[in-house]
Amino acid sequence: MSDHWLSTNSVRDLDRLADVIADAQHMVAMTGAGISVPSGIPDFRSADGLYSTDFGKFPSEQVLSRTFFDLYKAEFFDFYRSKMIYPSAKPNAAHILLAKLEEEGVLSAVVTQNIDGLHQKAGSRNVLELHGTVHSNRCMKCGKHFSLDELLARGDIPRCDCGGVIKPDVVLYEEALNGEVVSNAVDEINSADVMLIIGTSLQVYPAAGFVEYFHGDALAIINKDETDFDSLANFVIAEDCATVAEYLAKKLNISLA
């Protein structure tokens, strides 16, 4: 990607944001589906997103509810395998930049709504996964843990040796978030002096409400579409997040290799 694709206003704002990041003492990032779009994983709410089409006779959003999982396991796993799992996806520049910033001691945590594990693949260590991860799965009967590969190898409705159904450790609609993860995320955001919000529409609660816990000096929203929190931000950059990351990395003298 090239800087040529960034607007003049975005370049000006990114130059300022690079200075802010360079001076940050405790920065936190919150990411959503948009950060993984350049890696080939579709988002949810854009015109081409997952929720723009139905899955057979069911709305896609309905399929991702706990009620649907309990009632239609075969249909759930059919959707899950075809629409939610991208094992060959690789981290893009945005994931890598966050990992490098953590490595340099600038970024303290990534709070993510994503379940794809790309932050960890990029090298990030302190990743708070609000909605769980496809890489962890548990038997609903005995609690045994299974990897993603093991889940995929166990038939249309994956079952444990004990006979129990193996459920992905992802938070479905109607399920509560993990309390410890939420508490740690709030603590990180509340103590941050700089917060980057990358690739999220900020429409899903309670995750979207986490922005209200930020009381630091600079809030940057990097998202192609407008959000309800844009008026609170010091920087609003409506650009592709990977292109933004490449530009910031160059300004900060950070290698993404």
Secondary structure by P-SEA (a helix, b strand, c coil): cccccccaaaaaaaaaaaaaaaaccbbbbbbccccccccccccccccccccccccccccccccccaaaaaccaaaaaaaaacccccccccccaaaaaaaaaaaacccccccccccccccccccccccccccccccccccccccccccaaaaaaccccccccccbbbbcccccccccccaaaaaaaaaaaaaccbbbbccccccccccccccccccccbbbbbccccccccccccccccccaaaaaaaaaaaaccccc
